[in-house]
Amino acid sequence: MVVFYSTLVLSVIGLAAGLFLAYSAEVFKVQEDPRLKKLLEILPGVNCGACGYPGCEGYAKAVLKGEAPTDRCLPGKKSNVEEKIKSILSE
């Protein structure tokens, strides 16, 4: 009988913890700007740091916040990344 009660108690604790974690995940969900994914697709992805930011994702986040100009990506100059960034920001 002890095994049955132990299993029951652990099951209830596990269910309660799972429900609490599911609720917490919904309450503290972080909304990400959908333009970030588009910016990461057009950036070259070399993570060289030539723009002054730690990788392409850092640069894309700074551009979205308005902290960085759109012409800092040196590897993307040949593929007109600056114009593509401006078009995404104007959407």
C-alpha positions in Angstrom: 0.0 0.0 0.0 2.9 2.3 0.7 4.0 2.0 -2.9 0.6 3.0 -4.2 0.4 6.1 -2.0 3.9 7.1 -2.9 3.2 6.8 -6.6 -0.1 8.7 -6.2 1.6 11.6 -4.3 4.5 11.8 -6.8 2.0 11.9 -9.7 0.0 14.7 -8.1 3.2 16.7 -7.5 4.3 16.1 -11.0 0.9 17.2 -12.4 0.9 20.3 -10.3 4.4 21.2 -11.3 3.6 20.6 -15.0 0.5 22.8 -14.8 2.5 25.6 -13.0 5.2 25.5 -15.7 2.7 25.6 -18.5 1.0 28.6 -16.9 4.3 30.4 -16.3 5.4 29.9 -19.9 2.2 31.6 -21.1 2.4 34.5 -18.7 6.1 35.2 -19.3 6.1 34.6 -23.1 8.4 37.0 -24.9 7.0 38.4 -28.2 9.6 38.7 -30.8 9.5 41.2 -33.7 8.6 39.3 -36.9 11.0 41.6 -38.8 13.9 40.1 -36.9 13.6 36.8 -38.8 13.4 38.6 -42.1 16.5 40.6 -41.3 18.5 37.5 -40.3 17.5 35.9 -43.7 18.9 38.8 -45.7 22.1 39.3 -43.7 25.1 37.2 -44.9 25.3 35.3 -41.6 29.1 35.4 -41.4 29.0 36.9 -37.9 32.2 38.8 -38.6 31.6 41.7 -36.2 32.7 44.3 -38.8 29.5 46.2 -38.1 30.5 46.6 -34.5 28.0 44.2 -33.0 28.4 40.6 -31.8 27.2 38.8 -34.9 24.4 39.3 -37.4 21.6 38.8 -34.8 23.1 41.5 -32.6 23.2 43.9 -35.5 19.7 43.0 -36.6 18.3 43.7 -33.1 20.2 47.0 -33.0 18.8 48.1 -36.4 15.2 47.2 -35.2 15.7 49.3 -32.1 17.0 52.2 -34.1 20.4 52.1 -32.5 22.4 51.2 -35.6 22.4 52.6 -39.1 21.4 50.3 -42.0 24.8 50.6 -43.8 27.1 48.9 -41.3 27.1 45.4 -42.9 30.4 45.3 -44.9 30.1 41.7 -46.3 26.5 42.5 -47.5 27.5 45.6 -49.5 27.8 43.6 -52.8 24.3 42.0 -52.4 22.6 45.3 -51.6 21.7 44.4 -48.0 21.3 48.0 -47.0 18.4 48.5 -49.5 16.8 45.2 -48.3 17.0 46.3 -44.7 15.4 49.6 -45.5 12.6 47.9 -47.3 11.9 45.6 -44.3 11.9 48.5 -41.9 9.5 50.4 -44.0 6.9 47.6 -43.9 
